[in-house]
Amino acid sequence: MPQPVASLTIPESQTIPGTLNLSLPAQGQTAVMASGIGVMASTPNETPVPIASVTKLMTAYLVLKHYPLQVGQSGPALTMTPTDQMIYQTDYSSGDSVMEVQAGEKLTERQYPQSSSFFS
């Protein structure tokens, strides 16, 4: 019995006529690449921007997993202590990404940080 022989029935590459027009976001960076072609489109004036902290995202995920919120609920409220405020000040001085807290301040699970220092 003869050995089977395989052969391609389609070309290895194909050119599709036309141009690629994408609406890319004004902030951050975006690129579209294709294997064997390279970058097909990218945002102009690329400037690196910080990504969200993986630790913060995982903390939020775990809190919501253990204490799920329903529509309209605020979740548990925590009162910030002098120790919490001291930790904030120490972390801020070290250049860490922090949200300012004051002793006696109450924060709920749902609250969105209002402090601009949260993203510093």
Wavefront OBJ file of the C-alpha trace (Angstrom):
o trace
v 0.000 0.000 0.000
v 1.528 3.380 -0.936
v 2.240 6.025 1.736
v -0.349 8.831 1.796
v 0.901 12.251 0.726
v -0.534 15.456 2.190
v -0.596 18.731 0.319
v -2.076 22.163 0.944
v -5.191 22.996 -0.980
v -5.258 26.646 0.095
v -2.466 29.206 -0.142
v -0.242 29.742 2.894
v -1.208 33.401 2.968
v -4.044 35.485 1.704
v -4.219 39.239 1.066
v -7.576 40.807 1.707
v -8.116 44.038 -0.203
v -9.011 47.195 1.685
v -7.712 49.055 4.709
v -8.083 48.520 8.420
v -9.900 51.361 10.153
v -10.359 51.072 13.889
v -11.642 53.557 16.420
v -9.027 53.390 19.171
v -9.471 54.852 22.663
v -8.064 58.316 23.379
v -6.573 57.225 26.713
v -4.129 54.432 27.439
v -2.578 52.275 24.788
v -4.028 49.865 22.264
v -2.488 47.836 19.489
v -3.762 45.294 16.971
v -1.232 42.744 15.763
v -1.461 39.814 13.395
v 0.885 36.858 13.339
v 3.352 37.227 10.493
v 2.279 40.804 9.792
v 3.081 42.723 12.952
v 1.343 45.832 14.236
v -1.625 46.709 12.056
v -2.964 49.605 14.140
v -1.975 51.328 17.356
v -2.792 54.417 19.360
v -0.698 57.438 18.478
v 1.605 59.084 20.989
v 1.848 56.001 23.161
v 2.496 56.943 26.763
v 2.733 54.287 29.459
v 0.068 54.558 32.154
v -0.142 52.614 35.403
v -2.396 49.582 35.445
v -4.732 48.760 38.283
v -3.110 47.080 41.230
v -3.656 43.332 41.034
v -3.625 43.208 44.835
v -6.444 45.765 45.043
v -8.470 43.941 42.407
v -8.075 40.587 44.166
v -8.965 42.159 47.523
v -12.139 43.646 46.024
v -12.981 40.301 44.399
v -12.552 38.363 47.644
v -14.548 40.885 49.701
v -17.407 40.766 47.198
v -17.231 36.966 47.062
v -17.495 36.655 50.863
v -19.853 39.624 51.344
v -21.921 39.888 48.154
v -23.939 43.073 47.755
v -27.483 43.278 46.471
v -28.846 46.313 44.640
v -29.259 49.150 47.122
v -27.209 47.529 49.883
v -24.097 49.200 51.301
v -22.571 46.194 53.033
v -20.785 46.278 56.364
v -19.459 49.618 57.636
v -15.986 49.853 59.114
v -14.834 52.666 61.378
v -11.274 53.780 60.706
v -9.041 53.747 63.780
v -5.990 55.831 64.701
v -3.922 52.781 63.669
v -5.569 52.789 60.212
v -4.723 56.487 59.853
v -1.116 55.852 60.927
v -0.783 53.013 58.389
v -2.142 55.334 55.677
v 0.391 58.045 56.588
v 3.290 55.556 56.626
v 2.298 54.036 53.278
v 1.735 57.487 51.734
v 5.195 58.594 52.892
v 6.672 55.493 51.249
v 5.056 56.409 47.919
v 2.549 53.551 47.991
v -0.790 53.755 46.199
v -3.192 54.704 48.978
v -6.561 56.189 49.850
v -6.548 58.765 52.628
v -8.406 57.737 55.771
v -9.123 59.653 58.954
v -9.624 58.145 62.414
v -13.368 57.932 63.134
v -14.319 57.914 59.431
v -16.838 55.220 58.449
v -16.425 53.412 55.135
v -18.879 50.910 53.699
v -18.188 48.089 51.276
v -19.981 49.924 48.470
v -18.344 53.340 48.880
v -16.286 54.596 45.981
v -13.077 56.341 47.079
v -13.540 60.094 46.790
v -9.940 60.968 47.589
v -7.709 61.832 44.625
v -4.801 60.323 46.574
v -6.385 56.892 46.008
v -4.757 56.792 42.577
v -1.434 58.317 43.615
l 1 2 3 4 5 6 7 8 9 10 11 12 13 14 15 16 17 18 19 20 21 22 23 24 25 26 27 28 29 30 31 32 33 34 35 36 37 38 39 40 41 42 43 44 45 46 47 48 49 50 51 52 53 54 55 56 57 58 59 60 61 62 63 64 65 66 67 68 69 70 71 72 73 74 75 76 77 78 79 80 81 82 83 84 85 86 87 88 89 90 91 92 93 94 95 96 97 98 99 100 101 102 103 104 105 106 107 108 109 110 111 112 113 114 115 116 117 118 119 120
